[in-house]
C-alpha cells in the first residue's frame, strides 16, 4: 500500500523560507513522477511543481524562480524548497504521486 507523508509546514514571515518534505513508502519511488500541489482557503487545488524520475522539473508561473523541487531516491523523499515566500503562498501543500495523495501540510505566510 502506497503512502505519502508530508512535513515541514509552519508559520513564516513574508520573504522567509521553508522546506517541505514528502516521504513515500510501499512504492518503487525512483520510477515515478512526483508533484506538489496546494490549496488556499476558498480556492481550488492548484499545481505547484513536478519532478520526473529523470530529474526534470516543471513549475507553476506563480512560483518559478522562488521554489525548487528535488528528490533523494535513496531516502524515497521529494523536497520543495520555498524561498521569498509571499502571503499568497499561504495554503495546504500536498504531495502527489500517480494515484496517491498525501495528507497535506499547512504553510502560513504572515507578519
Protein Blocks (a to p, Z undefined) as FASTA:
>chain_A
ZZdddehiacddehiacddddddehiafklpccddddddehiacddfbdcdfkopacddf
klgokaccdddfklopacdddehiafklgccdddddehiacebjaddddZZ
